[in-house]
Amino acid sequence: KMMHDKVPMEEVEKLSASSHEIHTILTTLLSNRSMTITPDQMAYAVEQISKYPTVLYLRLTMRVVSRWTSYCDFRGALPPHVSQLIDAIYSELEQFYGSELCAYTFAFLTFSKAGVTSVELEDLLSMVDVVLTEVFQYADSVGRLPSHVLSRLLNDLQGLLAQGENGGYVWYHRQLREAAER
């Protein structure tokens, strides 16, 4: 279809497993966010990226690394495969926002045909009793899902989602969708 529509093709070279190249890219990406990490953290991140030198792994690593503090325990934070790294990111989101909210949000994002807007997602999640029970666990009454809860989750999913047709959210990459399906 893309060839028929004459979409220009751009070849992208594979990310090298060279530690120097990975270090340079990671340093540049961090400096673009006005961030730095300790030399030990950098060495660990470069070592892990060189085991799986893909752009997706690098992008997901940036998500994890950008949350590190200078005193955090970072060893083991970067599994050696993309699928394991995605699972770790999803687990962290589930711990923070709740497993039901994340599971249903991921399901609606995964199984929508052309993406789902934030308004549609809020409506869908508001119809799921287990999600509302989880979100309102400390409240006396259960109502509609608060907009700010979904906004915070969608903000945390930034970089994992893309805007599809009609402004609907879709997974940025096939492996993100596959991990959500699992």
Sine and cosine of phi, psi and omega as CSV:
sin_phi,cos_phi,sin_psi,cos_psi,sin_omega,cos_omega
0.00,0.00,-0.67,0.74,-0.01,-1.00
-0.91,0.41,-0.61,0.79,0.02,-1.00
-0.93,0.38,-0.64,0.77,0.02,-1.00
-0.88,0.47,-0.64,0.77,0.00,-1.00
-0.99,0.12,0.05,1.00,0.03,-1.00
0.83,0.56,0.69,0.73,0.08,-1.00
-0.96,0.28,0.78,-0.63,-0.03,-1.00
-0.89,0.45,0.61,-0.79,-0.01,-1.00
-0.97,-0.24,0.69,-0.72,0.01,-1.00
-0.82,-0.58,0.84,-0.54,0.03,-1.00
-0.99,0.11,0.73,-0.69,0.03,-1.00
-0.89,-0.46,0.83,-0.56,0.01,-1.00
-0.93,0.37,0.51,-0.86,0.05,-1.00
-0.90,0.43,0.62,-0.78,0.06,-1.00
-0.89,0.45,0.77,-0.64,-0.01,-1.00
-0.96,0.29,0.49,-0.87,0.08,-1.00
-0.99,0.12,0.09,1.00,-0.01,-1.00
-0.90,0.44,0.83,-0.56,-0.01,-1.00
-0.87,0.50,-0.61,0.79,-0.01,-1.00
-0.90,0.44,-0.72,0.69,0.00,-1.00
-0.89,0.46,-0.71,0.71,0.00,-1.00
-0.89,0.46,-0.68,0.73,0.03,-1.00
-0.86,0.51,-0.70,0.71,0.00,-1.00
-0.89,0.46,-0.73,0.68,-0.01,-1.00
-0.89,0.45,-0.73,0.68,-0.01,-1.00
-0.89,0.46,-0.68,0.74,0.03,-1.00
-0.88,0.48,-0.69,0.72,0.01,-1.00
-0.90,0.44,-0.72,0.70,0.00,-1.00
-0.89,0.46,-0.65,0.76,0.03,-1.00
-0.92,0.39,-0.66,0.75,-0.01,-1.00
-0.92,0.39,-0.50,0.87,0.09,-1.00
-0.89,0.45,-0.42,0.91,0.05,-1.00
-0.99,-0.17,0.17,0.99,-0.05,-1.00
0.83,0.55,0.71,0.70,-0.02,-1.00
-0.79,-0.61,0.42,-0.91,0.17,-0.99
-0.65,-0.76,0.33,-0.94,0.11,-0.99
-0.77,-0.64,0.26,-0.96,-0.04,-1.00
-0.93,0.36,0.36,-0.93,0.03,-1.00
-0.84,0.54,-0.62,0.78,0.03,-1.00
-0.91,0.42,-0.66,0.75,0.03,-1.00
-0.90,0.43,-0.67,0.75,0.01,-1.00
-0.89,0.45,-0.72,0.70,0.00,-1.00
-0.87,0.49,-0.67,0.74,0.02,-1.00
-0.91,0.42,-0.73,0.69,-0.02,-1.00
-0.89,0.46,-0.70,0.71,0.01,-1.00
-0.89,0.46,-0.68,0.74,0.01,-1.00
-0.87,0.49,-0.70,0.72,-0.02,-1.00
-0.93,0.37,-0.67,0.74,0.00,-1.00
-0.90,0.43,-0.60,0.80,-0.01,-1.00
-0.92,0.40,-0.36,0.93,0.06,-1.00
-0.97,0.26,-0.46,0.89,-0.03,-1.00
-0.64,-0.77,0.94,0.33,-0.16,-0.99
-0.98,0.20,0.96,0.29,0.10,-1.00
-0.86,-0.51,0.37,-0.93,-0.01,-1.00
-0.91,0.41,-0.62,0.79,0.02,-1.00
-0.89,0.46,-0.71,0.71,0.02,-1.00
-0.88,0.47,-0.66,0.75,0.04,-1.00
-0.88,0.48,-0.71,0.71,-0.02,-1.00
-0.89,0.45,-0.69,0.72,0.02,-1.00
-0.93,0.37,-0.59,0.81,0.05,-1.00
-0.88,0.47,-0.66,0.75,0.04,-1.00
-0.85,0.53,-0.63,0.78,0.02,-1.00
-0.87,0.49,-0.70,0.71,-0.03,-1.00
-0.95,0.31,-0.75,0.66,-0.07,-1.00
-0.88,0.47,-0.59,0.81,-0.04,-1.00
-0.92,0.38,-0.19,0.98,0.03,-1.00
-0.99,-0.15,-0.07,1.00,-0.02,-1.00
-0.96,0.29,0.54,-0.84,0.17,-0.98
-0.96,-0.29,0.20,-0.98,-0.05,-1.00
-0.93,0.37,-0.31,0.95,-0.06,-1.00
-0.93,-0.36,0.08,1.00,-0.06,-1.00
-0.98,0.22,0.37,-0.93,0.08,-1.00
-1.00,0.06,0.97,-0.23,-0.12,-0.99
-0.99,-0.13,-0.25,0.97,-0.03,-1.00
-0.88,0.47,0.74,-0.67,0.00,-1.00
1.00,0.06,-0.05,1.00,-0.04,-1.00
-0.97,0.23,-0.29,0.96,-0.03,-1.00
-0.86,-0.51,1.00,-0.05,0.06,-1.00
-0.88,0.48,0.37,-0.93,-0.11,-0.99
-0.98,0.19,0.00,1.00,-0.01,-1.00
-0.75,-0.66,0.50,-0.86,-0.02,-1.00
-0.84,0.54,-0.73,0.68,-0.06,-1.00
-0.87,0.49,-0.63,0.77,0.03,-1.00
-0.93,0.36,-0.60,0.80,0.02,-1.00
-0.92,0.40,-0.67,0.74,0.05,-1.00
-0.89,0.46,-0.70,0.72,0.03,-1.00
-0.86,0.51,-0.65,0.76,0.02,-1.00
-0.91,0.42,-0.64,0.76,0.03,-1.00
-0.91,0.42,-0.70,0.71,0.02,-1.00
-0.90,0.44,-0.64,0.77,0.03,-1.00
-0.88,0.47,-0.66,0.75,0.03,-1.00
-0.89,0.46,-0.67,0.74,0.04,-1.00
-0.90,0.44,-0.65,0.76,0.02,-1.00
-0.90,0.44,-0.63,0.78,0.02,-1.00
-0.91,0.41,-0.60,0.80,-0.06,-1.00
-0.98,0.17,-0.69,0.72,-0.11,-0.99
-0.98,-0.19,-0.30,0.95,-0.04,-1.00
0.94,-0.34,0.64,-0.77,-0.09,-1.00
-0.93,0.37,-0.61,0.79,-0.03,-1.00
-0.93,0.36,-0.73,0.69,0.01,-1.00
-0.85,0.52,-0.72,0.69,-0.01,-1.00
-0.92,0.38,-0.71,0.71,-0.03,-1.00
-0.86,0.51,-0.72,0.69,-0.01,-1.00
-0.95,0.32,-0.62,0.78,0.05,-1.00
-0.88,0.47,-0.73,0.68,0.01,-1.00
-0.88,0.47,-0.64,0.77,0.01,-1.00
-0.90,0.43,-0.72,0.70,0.00,-1.00
-0.90,0.44,-0.62,0.79,0.05,-1.00
-0.92,0.38,-0.64,0.77,-0.08,-1.00
-0.95,0.31,-0.67,0.75,-0.15,-0.99
-0.98,-0.18,0.08,1.00,0.10,-0.99
-0.97,0.26,0.58,-0.81,-0.07,-1.00
-0.96,0.27,-0.69,0.73,-0.07,-1.00
-0.81,-0.58,0.45,0.89,-0.04,-1.00
1.00,-0.04,0.20,-0.98,-0.01,-1.00
-0.69,-0.72,0.73,-0.68,0.00,-1.00
-0.98,0.20,0.24,-0.97,0.01,-1.00
-0.90,0.43,-0.58,0.81,0.02,-1.00
-0.91,0.41,-0.71,0.70,0.03,-1.00
-0.89,0.45,-0.67,0.74,-0.01,-1.00
-0.89,0.45,-0.68,0.74,0.04,-1.00
-0.88,0.47,-0.68,0.73,0.04,-1.00
-0.89,0.47,-0.72,0.69,-0.02,-1.00
-0.89,0.45,-0.72,0.69,-0.01,-1.00
-0.92,0.40,-0.50,0.87,0.01,-1.00
-0.94,0.34,-0.26,0.97,0.01,-1.00
-1.00,-0.05,-0.08,1.00,-0.05,-1.00
-0.98,-0.18,0.93,-0.37,-0.08,-1.00
-0.87,0.50,-0.66,0.75,-0.03,-1.00
-0.91,0.40,-0.52,0.86,0.05,-1.00
-0.93,0.36,-0.74,0.67,0.00,-1.00
-0.89,0.45,-0.64,0.77,0.03,-1.00
-0.88,0.47,-0.67,0.74,0.02,-1.00
-0.91,0.41,-0.69,0.72,-0.04,-1.00
-0.93,0.36,-0.62,0.78,-0.05,-1.00
-0.98,-0.18,0.49,0.87,-0.08,-1.00
-0.87,0.50,-0.42,0.91,-0.01,-1.00
-0.95,-0.30,0.16,0.99,-0.02,-1.00
-0.97,-0.26,0.39,-0.92,0.01,-1.00
-0.98,0.21,-0.53,0.85,-0.03,-1.00
-0.83,-0.56,0.46,-0.89,0.01,-1.00
-0.93,-0.37,0.80,-0.59,0.00,-1.00
-0.80,-0.60,-0.63,-0.78,0.02,-1.00
-0.99,0.15,0.48,-0.88,0.04,-1.00
-0.86,0.50,0.82,-0.57,0.03,-1.00
-0.90,0.44,0.70,-0.72,-0.03,-1.00
-0.84,0.54,-0.61,0.79,-0.07,-1.00
-0.92,0.39,-0.46,0.89,0.02,-1.00
-0.92,0.40,-0.75,0.66,0.02,-1.00
-0.92,0.40,-0.63,0.77,0.01,-1.00
-0.86,0.50,-0.67,0.74,0.01,-1.00
-0.90,0.43,-0.67,0.74,0.02,-1.00
-0.91,0.42,-0.72,0.69,0.02,-1.00
-0.89,0.46,-0.59,0.81,0.06,-1.00
-0.90,0.44,-0.64,0.77,0.03,-1.00
-0.95,0.31,-0.36,0.93,0.05,-1.00
-1.00,0.07,0.01,1.00,0.00,-1.00
-0.83,0.56,0.71,-0.71,-0.06,-1.00
1.00,-0.06,-0.34,0.94,0.06,-1.00
-0.98,-0.19,-0.31,0.95,-0.02,-1.00
-0.91,-0.41,0.41,-0.91,0.11,-0.99
-0.78,-0.63,0.34,-0.94,0.06,-1.00
-1.00,0.04,0.85,-0.52,0.03,-1.00
-1.00,-0.03,-0.41,-0.91,0.03,-1.00
-0.89,0.46,0.55,-0.83,0.05,-1.00
0.83,0.56,0.43,0.90,0.06,-1.00
0.98,0.22,0.17,0.99,0.01,-1.00
-0.98,0.22,0.55,-0.84,0.03,-1.00
-0.99,0.14,0.68,-0.73,0.11,-0.99
-0.70,-0.71,0.35,-0.94,0.05,-1.00
-0.91,0.41,0.63,-0.78,-0.03,-1.00
-0.92,0.40,-0.54,0.84,-0.11,-0.99
-0.62,-0.78,0.49,-0.87,0.00,-1.00
-0.83,0.56,-0.64,0.77,-0.04,-1.00
-0.93,0.38,-0.48,0.88,0.08,-1.00
-0.92,0.38,-0.66,0.75,0.03,-1.00
-0.91,0.41,-0.71,0.70,-0.01,-1.00
-0.88,0.48,-0.63,0.78,0.03,-1.00
-0.92,0.40,-0.62,0.79,0.04,-1.00
-0.91,0.41,-0.60,0.80,0.05,-1.00
-0.89,0.45,-0.64,0.77,0.01,-1.00
-0.90,0.44,0.00,0.00,0.00,0.00
